[in-house]
Amino acid sequence: MTKFPRFRSSFGATSFARRMLGRSWAAGKTPRRTPIVVHCHLSWDNVWQRPQQYLSRLAQWHPVLFVETEVRDGDFDAFYEHRPAAGCSGVTQLKVVFPHSVWGDGAYVDRERRRLLKTALLEPSLRQYNRPIQWFYDPMAVTAFLGQLDESLVVYDCMDELSQFRGAPPEMLKREQELLKHADLVFCGGRRLHRVKSAFHADCHFFGCGVDVQHFGRALKRSTSVPEDIRSLPRPIFGYYGVVDERLDYDLLLELARQTVGSIVIVGPTAKVRPEELPAHPRLHWLGRREYQDLPRYSKRFDVCLMPFALNEATEFINPTKALEYLAAGRPVVSTAVADVVSLFSDVVKIASSRDEFISHCQEQAKAPSRHMQRARLRRAEANTWDRLTAEIENQIRRKEAALAGALPESAGALSAETSSV
């Protein structure tokens, strides 16, 4: 079987992840339960976010097979390759690879994805994934895989309203409806998203973003060094890290650069935008990809952390993971009026309803950071760790498995549908 090339990921899983999780991964310490086969629209090696955070922790109870799809140049037949997920014991990454020439043939792609996964599961090293929990992030995977693996449970972890993202396939809504119809459990990454999806599913739960407080709290330590590429930039520094895509308000960033002193620093990979589309200004610095373990070093130098989201279809349902990461770093945060940010964080984040107000908040927060507000930000982060939320998700899985096995009534042990503290 073809091996993966060795490479380093940005914002992604590295050997650092093992230390980051702060737990023992020694084999045999925790008995393994039902395996999980995950279908995700994101790569494990991309930005370290909700799927990686939850699944790396669920792997202490369940062996996890993370299935992703990649399209490459060249003339070849579709194939698969697998390896242990970088830096995370208990997770195996399986990549199904297609040439660009066939990617537009949806029916063929679905058949080949299904065939290749079933072939992979015959390998001795992957036979442990029999009768799995099928765990979907990607509604487009439903046609290929739903009901095909003799699954014991179907989980839909709805992290975004993907049908509203740029370039979303037109059939995504129909496939999501099929997934909601057959899922046993539905988790939602945003409160507004939960309110919408719970109208279509009776066992739907809000599990928002979590945070690794120990990791991002490194920004508060004297021993944490500031990265060389921003050390000499004029202050105050208004900083953002995350994916640079259609969700950002680029006109707002340009106006912030024009009307403030100091520097605007944007850390993160681009997606669905071309470099020439990014605004240019002497005070605006696009740094590109950086490693996940280095993010606290950047936020240590940020005088104000930014969530400069455009108010469009792509941001209507988002609950930004970075909100709690910024709060755990103890930094002042300024955001546009994204619905979930308003409902979840308005007491600890400055929220602007206009561009002028956003710029004004940035200037004010850079001049007079509040110790009282810093303590409030840290308390909010400490109440919403990934570990706590993952344990509650595991409780939901066990409840549902017991109910389907007839050991418990459907409602026994159920947690509140809105489980997150924020």
Summary of the structure (lengths in Angstrom):
residues: 422
radius of gyration: 21.6
end to end distance: 44.9
largest distance: 64.8
contacts: 1396
relative contact order: 0.12
helix: 38%
strand: 18%
